[in-house]
Amino acid sequence: MAEQDHTLTSVEEMAHAFEDESGPVDLSPYSVEDWITLAVFWAMGGCVFLQFFTRYALNNSLAWTEEIAANCLVIIVFLGAIMCVRLGRHIIVDLLYNILPQRVGRVLQVMVDVIGIGFFGYMSWLMWRYIEVVGTERMVTVDLPRGFVFYTVFIAFVLMLLRAVQNFVRDLTRPKTVREEAAESGFTGI
């Protein structure tokens, strides 16, 4: 077993350790929905901070911040799911992909793509039906329509459907599937 060097490091040496050249930042893996998700995340963070500040510093909390933050969280989850579909990052059991021959794995991936397209299409239809029933409801603490959140979830399902179709076409036409490209690139998302 190799012996580790435990020499003392000065604060200045530690500070200079972060000055390494990292090269240009590559924003190409990100798409429009990723940036919208980031903006909604910061809005949610602002609401949570405002809730914390008014509750503990001013001892008089604003009730609306909790509801807005919860709705932002719902929006973040579904917009983030679009990114997961685009990058092939949803949780999968990849044991079969690892033990099957590559050709069989590709057929399995195409079958999974078709099932995903069906699922996202069905969920889009269900969400549309749900909006027809409760789309005019108002939020509890803020006089805003809850339909804003419902329409965002509907749009997210439609975009997941479109990204799943995009992955299906890509998996049929390219030598490597979306999952294989993601595994090789090591891109982990936001």
N, C-alpha and C positions, 0 to 999 in steps of 0.2 A: 504494500500500500504506500502510495507516494505521500511524503510529508508536506503539509501545507505551510506556506510562508505567512507567519502571523506578526510581521513587523508592524510597528506603529506607523500610521500614516497621519501626516499633518492635515489640518483643515484645508490649507491652501492646496495641497496635493489632491485631496478629495474634490475640491471645487474645480480644479483643472481637468479632472477625469471626465467631466461632462462636456468638454470643449471639442470633442472629436468631430471631425467633418462627417456629416451624415449624408451629404449629397442633396440633390433636389427632391422635393416632396412630390410623390406620385399620387394624384387625386383621380386617376383614370378608373380605378375600380368602383368609384362611387357614382351614383345616379341621382336624378332629381328627387326621387322619393327618400333617399338617404338624407339629403340636406333638409327636406321638409321635416323628417323625423327628428333631426337634430334641433331644429328651431322649436318644435313642439316640446321636446325634452327640456330645453332651456326655459320655455314658458312654464312648464310644470315645476321646474326647479325654483323659478321665481315665486310661484304661488305657494309652494311648500315653505320657502324662506319667509315670505310675508306672513303665512299662518304661524310659523314658529315665532317670528319677531312680535307680532301683535299679541300672541297668547302669553309668551313668557316675559317680554320686555315691557309691553304696555298693559298687560293683564286684562285685555279686552280683545278677544280674537274676532277676526272677520270670518263669518260663517261661509261666505261664498268661496273662499280660497280652497277649502277642502273639496267641494263639489267640482270646481274647475280643474283642480289637480287630478282628481279621480278620472274625469272625462279625458284629460290629456293623456293619462296613463293608458286608457283604452285605445286612444288614437295611436299612441306610440307602439303598442303591441301589434296592431294590425298593419301599420305602415312598416314596422320592422320585419313583419312576416313577408312583405313584398321583397325586401332585400334577401331574405333567406331563400325564397323561391328562385329569385334571379341567380343567386350564387350556388344553389343546390346545397344549402346549409341546414335544412331542417333535419331534425334528429332521425337517423335511420339505423337499422340493424345491418351493419355492413359485413357480417360474418359470411353471408352467402356470396357477396361480391368478392371476398378474399379467397374463398375456396373453390368457386366455380371458374371454369375457363373464361377467358376474356370475352369470347364471342357470346357465350351464354349469359354472362354478366351484362353485356350490351342489350341483349334481348330483354332481360329482366328490367333493365333501366328504362327501356322504351315502354314496357308494360306499366311500370310505376308512373311514367310520365302520363300515359293515357288515363290511369286511375286518378292522378292528381288533377288533370284537366276536368274530368267528370266531377270530382269533389268540389273544385273551386267554382265550376259552373253552377252546380246545385246550390252551393252556399250563396252565390250571388243572387240566384233566383229567390232563395229563402229570405235573404236579407231585404230584397225588394218587397216581398210580400209583408215582411215585418214592418217596414217603413209605412206601407199602406195602412196598417192597423194602428200603429202608435206614433207615427211620424209627426203629428201635430202637438204632442205633449210638450209641456214647458218644464224647465228645470225647477227644482224646489226652491233654492235660495236666490237664484238670479232669473229674471224674467226673460230668458232666452229659450228658443226652441231646442229640444233635445234632438230634433231631426238632424242638426248639424253633426252630432256624433254619429248618428245612425247612417247618414249619407257618407260620412268619411269611412265607416266600416264597409259599406256597400262598395264604394269606389276602391277600397283596398282589396276586396275580394275580386272585383273585376280586373284590377291590375295584376293580382296573383294569377288569375286565369290567363291573362295575356302573357305574363312571364312564363307560365307553365307551357303554353303553346310555343313560345319562343325557344324554351329549352328542348321541347319535343322535336322541333324542326332542327335545332342545332345537333341534338343527339342522333338524328337520322342522317345528317349530311356531313358531319365532321368525323375524323378518325377517333377522337376522344370525346367521351361524354362530359357533360357539365360537371358531374361529381369528380371525374378523373382530373379535369383541368383544375378544379378547386383544390383537390388534394395535392397536386403538384406545385401549385402556386404558393400554398401556405397562407393565403389571404384569409384572415379570420374575421373581417368585417370591422364594424365600429366598436 
